[in-house]
Amino acid sequence: MIRWALCKLGVEVWLVLAVMSMYTGAKTVVRTVYGNSNGFEVKVSMHQGSALSPLLFVIVMEALSGEFRVVLPWELLYADDSRD
């Protein structure tokens, strides 16, 4: 989804590949008061705590909402705000 969104918004291929390489094969541990867990592979697109995650979330949401605007009238995206 991240790769699609970046390409959809016109991000250059080299930058898309750089972002995706940071997420491919990433591993993490869980810290507790009893110590750290064994390392395990992260299998979700965005990593919790990453400085890049909020920006990537906004990029994905922008690309998705752009797709919805093509199919739906703009007003339906904010239907809950159009009460009398």
N, CA, C and O atoms as a Tinker XYZ file with bonds, in Angstrom:
   336  protein
     1  N      0.829000   -1.184000    0.000000    73     2
     2  CA     0.000000    0.000000    0.000000    64     1     3
     3  C      0.877000    1.253000    0.000000    63     2     4     5
     4  O      0.572000    2.225000   -0.691000    81     3
     5  N      1.957000    1.231000    0.767000    73     3     6
     6  CA     2.832000    2.406000    0.821000    64     5     7
     7  C      3.476000    2.652000   -0.539000    63     6     8     9
     8  O      3.528000    3.785000   -1.016000    81     7
     9  N      3.960000    1.596000   -1.148000    73     7    10
    10  CA     4.601000    1.731000   -2.464000    64     9    11
    11  C      3.602000    2.302000   -3.470000    63    10    12    13
    12  O      3.936000    3.213000   -4.228000    81    11
    13  N      2.384000    1.771000   -3.479000    73    11    14
    14  CA     1.349000    2.251000   -4.394000    64    13    15
    15  C      1.074000    3.734000   -4.169000    63    14    16    17
    16  O      1.002000    4.507000   -5.125000    81    15
    17  N      0.920000    4.135000   -2.898000    73    15    18
    18  CA     0.599000    5.524000   -2.575000    64    17    19
    19  C      1.724000    6.462000   -3.000000    63    18    20    21
    20  O      1.465000    7.525000   -3.564000    81    19
    21  N      2.956000    6.081000   -2.738000    73    19    22
    22  CA     4.083000    6.923000   -3.128000    64    21    23
    23  C      4.137000    7.098000   -4.643000    63    22    24    25
    24  O      4.346000    8.207000   -5.136000    81    23
    25  N      3.950000    6.012000   -5.373000    73    23    26
    26  CA     3.960000    6.090000   -6.833000    64    25    27
    27  C      2.770000    6.899000   -7.341000    63    26    28    29
    28  O      2.910000    7.688000   -8.276000    81    27
    29  N      1.602000    6.708000   -6.731000    73    27    30
    30  CA     0.387000    7.417000   -7.137000    64    29    31
    31  C      0.567000    8.927000   -7.006000    63    30    32    33
    32  O      0.055000    9.684000   -7.832000    81    31
    33  N      1.283000    9.370000   -5.982000    73    31    34
    34  CA     1.481000   10.793000   -5.753000    64    33    35
    35  C      2.703000   11.353000   -6.476000    63    34    36    37
    36  O      3.058000   12.517000   -6.291000    81    35
    37  N      3.346000   10.526000   -7.298000    73    35    38
    38  CA     4.420000   11.016000   -8.148000    64    37    39
    39  C      5.795000   11.078000   -7.514000    63    38    40    41
    40  O      6.667000   11.798000   -8.001000    81    39
    41  N      6.005000   10.339000   -6.439000    73    39    42
    42  CA     7.337000   10.304000   -5.823000    64    41    43
    43  C      8.276000    9.555000   -6.763000    63    42    44    45
    44  O      7.903000    8.533000   -7.340000    81    43
    45  N      9.473000   10.058000   -6.912000    73    43    46
    46  CA    10.442000    9.447000   -7.823000    64    45    47
    47  C     10.776000    8.028000   -7.396000    63    46    48    49
    48  O     10.803000    7.710000   -6.207000    81    47
    49  N     11.032000    7.176000   -8.392000    73    47    50
    50  CA    11.249000    5.748000   -8.153000    64    49    51
    51  C     12.402000    5.502000   -7.184000    63    50    52    53
    52  O     12.295000    4.634000   -6.318000    81    51
    53  N     13.487000    6.236000   -7.307000    73    51    54
    54  CA    14.643000    5.992000   -6.438000    64    53    55
    55  C     14.284000    6.235000   -4.970000    63    54    56    57
    56  O     14.788000    5.550000   -4.080000    81    55
    57  N     13.405000    7.222000   -4.725000    73    55    58
    58  CA    13.009000    7.511000   -3.349000    64    57    59
    59  C     12.040000    6.450000   -2.824000    63    58    60    61
    60  O     12.106000    6.070000   -1.655000    81    59
    61  N     11.143000    5.976000   -3.688000    73    59    62
    62  CA    10.237000    4.885000   -3.301000    64    61    63
    63  C     11.060000    3.660000   -2.912000    63    62    64    65
    64  O     10.783000    3.021000   -1.897000    81    63
    65  N     12.056000    3.335000   -3.705000    73    63    66
    66  CA    12.907000    2.176000   -3.417000    64    65    67
    67  C     13.684000    2.374000   -2.113000    63    66    68    69
    68  O     13.866000    1.426000   -1.350000    81    67
    69  N     14.139000    3.596000   -1.858000    73    67    70
    70  CA    14.864000    3.868000   -0.612000    64    69    71
    71  C     13.957000    3.676000    0.599000    63    70    72    73
    72  O     14.365000    3.071000    1.590000    81    71
    73  N     12.737000    4.184000    0.525000    73    71    74
    74  CA    11.790000    4.035000    1.641000    64    73    75
    75  C     11.462000    2.564000    1.837000    63    74    76    77
    76  O     11.470000    2.072000    2.965000    81    75
    77  N     11.174000    1.859000    0.752000    73    75    78
    78  CA    10.802000    0.452000    0.871000    64    77    79
    79  C     11.958000   -0.392000    1.410000    63    78    80    81
    80  O     11.726000   -1.372000    2.117000    81    79
    81  N     13.194000   -0.026000    1.087000    73    79    82
    82  CA    14.340000   -0.798000    1.587000    64    81    83
    83  C     14.486000   -0.664000    3.102000    63    82    84    85
    84  O     15.009000   -1.563000    3.759000    81    83
    85  N     14.023000    0.459000    3.656000    73    83    86
    86  CA    14.097000    0.630000    5.107000    64    85    87
    87  C     13.116000   -0.294000    5.822000    63    86    88    89
    88  O     13.318000   -0.631000    6.989000    81    87
    89  N     12.064000   -0.702000    5.133000    73    87    90
    90  CA    11.034000   -1.527000    5.745000    64    89    91
    91  C     11.168000   -3.004000    5.418000    63    90    92    93
    92  O     10.542000   -3.834000    6.076000    81    91
    93  N     11.961000   -3.349000    4.427000    73    91    94
    94  CA    12.141000   -4.745000    4.038000    64    93    95
    95  C     13.106000   -5.439000    4.990000    63    94    96    97
    96  O     14.235000   -4.987000    5.182000    81    95
    97  N     12.656000   -6.530000    5.577000    73    95    98
    98  CA    13.499000   -7.313000    6.473000    64    97    99
    99  C     13.783000   -6.662000    7.815000    63    98   100   101
   100  O     14.707000   -7.077000    8.514000    81    99
   101  N     13.011000   -5.652000    8.191000    73    99   102
   102  CA    13.231000   -4.962000    9.472000    64   101   103
   103  C     12.893000   -5.887000   10.638000    63   102   104   105
   104  O     11.941000   -6.665000   10.576000    81   103
   105  N     13.673000   -5.790000   11.679000    73   103   106
   106  CA    13.441000   -6.580000   12.891000    64   105   107
   107  C     13.309000   -5.646000   14.087000    63   106   108   109
   108  O     13.809000   -4.522000   14.071000    81   107
   109  N     12.638000   -6.123000   15.110000    73   107   110
   110  CA    12.462000   -5.335000   16.328000    64   109   111
   111  C     12.446000   -6.258000   17.542000    63   110   112   113
   112  O     12.410000   -7.481000   17.413000    81   111
   113  N     12.472000   -5.653000   18.703000    73   111   114
   114  CA    12.337000   -6.385000   19.964000    64   113   115
   115  C     11.292000   -5.670000   20.811000    63   114   116   117
   116  O     10.978000   -4.501000   20.587000    81   115
   117  N     10.768000   -6.394000   21.781000    73   115   118
   118  CA     9.839000   -5.797000   22.741000    64   117   119
   119  C     10.588000   -5.597000   24.043000    63   118   120   121
   120  O     11.169000   -6.541000   24.579000    81   119
   121  N     10.580000   -4.373000   24.556000    73   119   122
   122  CA    11.252000   -4.077000   25.820000    64   121   123
   123  C     10.255000   -4.163000   26.959000    63   122   124   125
   124  O      9.157000   -3.613000   26.878000    81   123
   125  N     10.636000   -4.849000   28.008000    73   123   126
   126  CA     9.811000   -4.925000   29.214000    64   125   127
   127  C     10.701000   -4.692000   30.428000    63   126   128   129
   128  O     11.922000   -4.597000   30.300000    81   127
   129  N     10.102000   -4.603000   31.581000    73   127   130
   130  CA    10.891000   -4.438000   32.806000    64   129   131
   131  C     11.733000   -5.676000   33.084000    63   130   132   133
   132  O     12.689000   -5.608000   33.856000    81   131
   133  N     11.395000   -6.804000   32.469000    73   131   134
   134  CA    12.128000   -8.048000   32.666000    64   133   135
   135  C     13.209000   -8.270000   31.619000    63   134   136   137
   136  O     13.903000   -9.287000   31.646000    81   135
   137  N     13.356000   -7.325000   30.696000    73   135   138
   138  CA    14.362000   -7.450000   29.642000    64   137   139
   139  C     13.727000   -7.401000   28.264000    63   138   140   141
   140  O     12.518000   -7.215000   28.126000    81   139
   141  N     14.550000   -7.569000   27.264000    73   139   142
   142  CA    14.088000   -7.520000   25.880000    64   141   143
   143  C     13.732000   -8.906000   25.369000    63   142   144   145
   144  O     14.321000   -9.906000   25.777000    81   143
   145  N     12.760000   -8.946000   24.469000    73   143   146
   146  CA    12.403000  -10.216000   23.831000    64   145   147
   147  C     13.439000  -10.551000   22.771000    63   146   148   149
   148  O     14.319000   -9.745000   22.469000    81   147
   149  N     13.328000  -11.731000   22.219000    73   147   150
   150  CA    14.152000  -12.080000   21.065000    64   149   151
   151  C     13.695000  -11.215000   19.889000    63   150   152   153
   152  O     12.534000  -10.810000   19.820000    81   151
   153  N     14.604000  -10.940000   18.978000    73   151   154
   154  CA    14.251000  -10.150000   17.801000    64   153   155
   155  C     13.286000  -10.905000   16.901000    63   154   156   157
   156  O     13.373000  -12.127000   16.780000    81   155
   157  N     12.367000  -10.182000   16.268000    73   155   158
   158  CA    11.442000  -10.795000   15.320000    64   157   159
   159  C     11.188000   -9.821000   14.172000    63   158   160   161
   160  O     11.320000   -8.606000   14.323000    81   159
   161  N     10.819000  -10.383000   13.023000    73   159   162
   162  CA    10.607000   -9.573000   11.826000    64   161   163
   163  C      9.294000   -8.809000   11.922000    63   162   164   165
   164  O      8.278000   -9.349000   12.358000    81   163
   165  N      9.328000   -7.561000   11.514000    73   163   166
   166  CA     8.122000   -6.719000   11.473000    64   165   167
   167  C      7.417000   -7.024000   10.162000    63   166   168   169
   168  O      8.012000   -6.903000    9.091000    81   167
   169  N      6.144000   -7.420000   10.241000    73   167   170
   170  CA     5.425000   -7.822000    9.030000    64   169   171
   171  C      4.301000   -6.860000    8.661000    63   170   172   173
   172  O      3.448000   -7.194000    7.839000    81   171
   173  N      4.292000   -5.691000    9.248000    73   171   174
   174  CA     3.318000   -4.670000    8.869000    64   173   175
   175  C      4.057000   -3.578000    8.109000    63   174   176   177
   176  O      5.280000   -3.465000    8.192000    81   175
   177  N      3.302000   -2.780000    7.369000    73   175   178
   178  CA     3.935000   -1.787000    6.504000    64   177   179
   179  C      4.623000   -0.666000    7.262000    63   178   180   181
   180  O      5.765000   -0.322000    6.956000    81   179
   181  N      3.943000   -0.090000    8.248000    73   179   182
   182  CA     4.512000    1.052000    8.967000    64   181   183
   183  C      4.950000    0.622000   10.360000    63   182   184   185
   184  O      4.233000   -0.093000   11.060000    81   183
   185  N      6.127000    1.067000   10.745000    73   183   186
   186  CA     6.674000    0.687000   12.042000    64   185   187
   187  C      6.253000    1.685000   13.121000    63   186   188   189
   188  O      6.316000    2.898000   12.923000    81   187
   189  N      5.832000    1.164000   14.234000    73   187   190
   190  CA     5.472000    2.021000   15.357000    64   189   191
   191  C      6.723000    2.706000   15.888000    63   190   192   193
   192  O      7.756000    2.068000   16.093000    81   191
   193  N      6.619000    3.998000   16.105000    73   191   194
   194  CA     7.739000    4.739000   16.658000    64   193   195
   195  C      8.698000    5.292000   15.616000    63   194   196   197
   196  O      9.606000    6.051000   15.956000    81   195
   197  N      8.513000    4.930000   14.371000    73   195   198
   198  CA     9.376000    5.450000   13.315000    64   197   199
   199  C      9.028000    6.909000   13.045000    63   198   200   201
   200  O      7.853000    7.275000   13.008000    81   199
   201  N     10.035000    7.731000   12.860000    73   199   202
   202  CA     9.796000    9.145000   12.561000    64   201   203
   203  C      9.130000    9.315000   11.199000    63   202   204   205
   204  O      8.483000   10.333000   10.953000    81   203
   205  N      9.279000    8.349000   10.328000    73   203   206
   206  CA     8.706000    8.415000    8.994000    64   205   207
   207  C      7.242000    7.950000    8.950000    63   206   208   209
   208  O      6.518000    8.296000    8.016000    81   207
   209  N      6.806000    7.184000    9.929000    73   207   210
   210  CA     5.460000    6.603000    9.912000    64   209   211
   211  C      4.336000    7.630000    9.811000    63   210   212   213
   212  O      3.422000    7.415000    9.015000    81   211
   213  N      4.341000    8.730000   10.563000    73   211   214
   214  CA     3.242000    9.698000   10.405000    64   213   215
   215  C      3.166000   10.279000    8.993000    63   214   216   217
   216  O      2.072000   10.463000    8.460000    81   215
   217  N      4.310000   10.567000    8.386000    73   215   218
   218  CA     4.317000   11.093000    7.025000    64   217   219
   219  C      3.795000   10.056000    6.039000    63   218   220   221
   220  O      3.008000   10.385000    5.151000    81   219
   221  N      4.224000    8.816000    6.187000    73   219   222
   222  CA     3.756000    7.765000    5.293000    64   221   223
   223  C      2.255000    7.531000    5.452000    63   222   224   225
   224  O      1.561000    7.258000    4.472000    81   223
   225  N      1.755000    7.638000    6.677000    73   223   226
   226  CA     0.308000    7.499000    6.912000    64   225   227
   227  C     -0.456000    8.581000    6.151000    63   226   228   229
   228  O     -1.455000    8.289000    5.495000    81   227
   229  N      0.006000    9.820000    6.236000    73   227   230
   230  CA    -0.654000   10.930000    5.542000    64   229   231
   231  C     -0.595000   10.719000    4.027000    63   230   232   233
   232  O     -1.565000   11.002000    3.324000    81   231
   233  N      0.526000   10.228000    3.530000    73   231   234
   234  CA     0.669000    9.979000    2.087000    64   233   235
   235  C     -0.317000    8.910000    1.628000    63   234   236   237
   236  O     -0.965000    9.065000    0.593000    81   235
   237  N     -0.431000    7.836000    2.387000    73   235   238
   238  CA    -1.375000    6.767000    2.029000    64   237   239
   239  C     -2.806000    7.285000    2.071000    63   238   240   241
   240  O     -3.596000    6.996000    1.172000    81   239
   241  N     -3.150000    8.050000    3.107000    73   239   242
   242  CA    -4.511000    8.579000    3.210000    64   241   243
   243  C     -4.816000    9.560000    2.078000    63   242   244   245
   244  O     -5.938000    9.579000    1.572000    81   243
   245  N     -3.851000   10.366000    1.679000    73   243   246
   246  CA    -4.043000   11.298000    0.570000    64   245   247
   247  C     -4.287000   10.551000   -0.733000    63   246   248   249
   248  O     -5.170000   10.920000   -1.508000    81   247
   249  N     -3.507000    9.502000   -0.976000    73   247   250
   250  CA    -3.679000    8.724000   -2.202000    64   249   251
   251  C     -5.032000    8.014000   -2.205000    63   250   252   253
   252  O     -5.713000    7.977000   -3.230000    81   251
   253  N     -5.421000    7.453000   -1.066000    73   251   254
   254  CA    -6.726000    6.783000   -0.976000    64   253   255
   255  C     -7.875000    7.758000   -1.158000    63   254   256   257
   256  O     -8.814000    7.477000   -1.904000    81   255
   257  N     -7.813000    8.893000   -0.490000    73   255   258
   258  CA    -8.903000    9.857000   -0.622000    64   257   259
   259  C     -8.974000   10.409000   -2.039000    63   258   260   261
   260  O    -10.058000   10.747000   -2.514000    81   259
   261  N     -7.840000   10.506000   -2.717000    73   259   262
   262  CA    -7.841000   10.911000   -4.118000    64   261   263
   263  C     -8.585000    9.918000   -4.990000    63   262   264   265
   264  O     -9.285000   10.306000   -5.926000    81   263
   265  N     -8.434000    8.624000   -4.680000    73   263   266
   266  CA    -9.174000    7.598000   -5.407000    64   265   267
   267  C    -10.671000    7.709000   -5.133000    63   266   268   269
   268  O    -11.484000    7.540000   -6.042000    81   267
   269  N    -11.037000    7.990000   -3.888000    73   267   270
   270  CA   -12.453000    8.111000   -3.541000    64   269   271
   271  C    -13.083000    9.328000   -4.209000    63   270   272   273
   272  O    -14.244000    9.279000   -4.616000    81   271
   273  N    -12.334000   10.408000   -4.325000    73   271   274
   274  CA   -12.871000   11.623000   -4.933000    64   273   275
   275  C    -13.215000   11.411000   -6.401000    63   274   276   277
   276  O    -14.083000   12.100000   -6.938000    81   275
   277  N    -12.547000   10.471000   -7.054000    73   275   278
   278  CA   -12.846000   10.173000   -8.451000    64   277   279
   279  C    -14.192000    9.472000   -8.568000    63   278   280   281
   280  O    -14.948000    9.723000   -9.507000    81   279
   281  N    -14.491000    8.598000   -7.620000    73   279   282
   282  CA   -15.699000    7.778000   -7.685000    64   281   283
   283  C    -16.882000    8.438000   -6.989000    63   282   284   285
   284  O    -18.010000    8.332000   -7.468000    81   283
   285  N    -16.649000    9.118000   -5.870000    73   283   286
   286  CA   -17.721000    9.691000   -5.067000    64   285   287
   287  C    -17.743000   11.208000   -5.170000    63   286   288   289
   288  O    -16.702000   11.837000   -5.362000    81   287
   289  N    -18.923000   11.795000   -5.044000    73   287   290
   290  CA   -18.952000   13.265000   -4.928000    64   289   291
   291  C    -18.179000   13.705000   -3.687000    63   290   292   293
   292  O    -18.201000   13.018000   -2.666000    81   291
   293  N    -17.503000   14.834000   -3.771000    73   291   294
   294  CA   -16.670000   15.356000   -2.688000    64   293   295
   295  C    -17.437000   15.429000   -1.372000    63   294   296   297
   296  O    -16.874000   15.146000   -0.314000    81   295
   297  N    -18.706000   15.802000   -1.424000    73   295   298
   298  CA   -19.494000   15.994000   -0.207000    64   297   299
   299  C    -19.671000   14.705000    0.590000    63   298   300   301
   300  O    -19.828000   14.759000    1.809000    81   299
   301  N    -19.648000   13.556000   -0.065000    73   299   302
   302  CA   -19.846000   12.297000    0.650000    64   301   303
   303  C    -18.672000   11.955000    1.558000    63   302   304   305
   304  O    -18.834000   11.183000    2.503000    81   303
   305  N    -17.505000   12.508000    1.294000    73   303   306
   306  CA   -16.368000   12.251000    2.177000    64   305   307
   307  C    -16.576000   12.902000    3.542000    63   306   308   309
   308  O    -15.957000   12.494000    4.524000    81   307
   309  N    -17.447000   13.916000    3.610000    73   307   310
   310  CA   -17.715000   14.629000    4.849000    64   309   311
   311  C    -19.208000   14.610000    5.164000    63   310   312   313
   312  O    -19.750000   15.597000    5.663000    81   311
   313  N    -19.869000   13.501000    4.878000    73   311   314
   314  CA   -21.316000   13.398000    5.037000    64   313   315
   315  C    -21.748000   13.652000    6.483000    63   314   316   317
   316  O    -22.844000   14.168000    6.704000    81   315
   317  N    -20.924000   13.307000    7.467000    73   315   318
   318  CA   -21.314000   13.505000    8.859000    64   317   319
   319  C    -21.275000   14.983000    9.251000    63   318   320   321
   320  O    -21.836000   15.348000   10.285000    81   319
   321  N    -20.634000   15.842000    8.461000    73   319   322
   322  CA   -20.562000   17.282000    8.771000    64   321   323
   323  C    -21.655000   18.093000    8.091000    63   322   324   325
   324  O    -21.719000   19.308000    8.275000    81   323
   325  N    -22.525000   17.443000    7.301000    73   323   326
   326  CA   -23.508000   18.187000    6.526000    64   325   327
   327  C    -24.910000   18.148000    7.142000    63   326   328   329
   328  O    -25.907000   18.254000    6.428000    81   327
   329  N    -24.982000   17.998000    8.456000    73   327   330
   330  CA   -26.287000   18.000000    9.134000    64   329   331
   331  C    -26.876000   19.403000    9.169000    63   330   332   333
   332  O    -26.153000   20.399000    9.132000    81   331
   333  N    -28.194000   19.460000    9.241000    73   331   334
   334  CA   -28.880000   20.765000    9.333000    64   333   335
   335  C    -28.715000   21.373000   10.699000    63   334   336
   336  O    -29.224000   22.465000   10.955000    81   335
